[in-house]
Amino acid sequence: MNLDFSGTYLSKYEDAYYIQDAFFRLDLMLQKSFFNKRVLTRIYINDVLNTMNSGSVRPFDNFRTVRKEKWRSQYIRFWASYSFNGKNKINKRKTQSKNDARRRL
């Protein structure tokens, strides 16, 4: 069984029109093979900590707008594949070029 964590972090930043809040998320993937590695299954869990929030501030001279959002970022995805021969095929052919092609360059 394999376990993989991945994450995204975007720091707070400013541009000409607004100031964007920082946000982050943490994703998880579990992988397991069955039946002599013929069946490979994965379960992906997105935004495990439910932290994917977004917000920004638009400060102008006469007024200020504030935007706050909570995205529906948590979901679970199931993935499965089946290999009929149980082996990963690797192309063993090598690409060869003739020396006259090199001389033309």
N, C-alpha and C positions, 0 to 999 in steps of 0.2 A: 504494500500500500504506500502510495506517495502522498505527501501533503505539501502544498505550495501556497505561500502567501504573496500577495502583491498589493501595492498601494499607490495612491495618487495624492500628491500634495501640491496645491497652488497657493503661493504666498500672497499676502495683501499687496495690491498694486494700484497705481493711479495712472490715469491718462488725462486728456484734455477736458473730458466731460464728467467723469465719475471716479469714485474710489471704490474698488472691488474688495470685499472681505476675503480673507483666506478660507480655504476649505480643504478637507481631506477625506479619503475613504480607504477602507481596507477590504480586500477581496480574498477569498479562500477557494482552493480547488483540491478535491480529494480524488485520487485515481487508484483504481484496483483492476487487476487482470484476473480472468478466470479461465478454466478449461484449457490448461497448458498454453496460456497467452493467446488464445484464439479470440476471446471476448475481452474488450477493453472498455471500462466504464469510467466516467468522470461525473462528479457533481461540483458545479460552480455555485458559490454563494457570494453575491455581490453586496457590498457595503455592510459588512458583518456588524459593525458598531453603530449603524444608522446615523452617521455623522455628515452625510452629504447635504449640507445646508448652503444656501447662496444668499448673498446680500450685497447691496451697494448703496452708496450715498452720492447724490448729485448736489454739491453745494454751489449755489449761485449767489449773486449779490443780494437779490431781493427775496429769495425763497430757497428752500432746501427740500429735496425729496429723498425718501428712504425706502428701499425695497428689500424685503426679506422673503425668502422662499424655502420651503422644505420639499425637496424632490422625492418622488417615489422611486427610490434607488435600490431598495432591497428586493432581491428576487433570487430564486433558486432555479438552476437550469441543469437538466440531466442530459448526458451525452453518452452514446454507446456505439461501438463499432465491432465488426466481426471480420476476422481474417479466415478465408476458406482453406488456405494451406498452412497457416500458422507461422509463416516465415515472412520476414520483410525482404522484399527483393531489392537488390542493389545493382545498379547498372555498372558492370565491370569493364565496359568498353572504354578505351582512352581515345580522346580526340587528338589526332596527329596532323600537323601541318607540314607541308614540304618546305624545304629551305628556300626554294625559288620564290615562294610567297613572301618570305621575310625580306628577301633582297629587294623586292619591289617597293617596300615602304621606306 
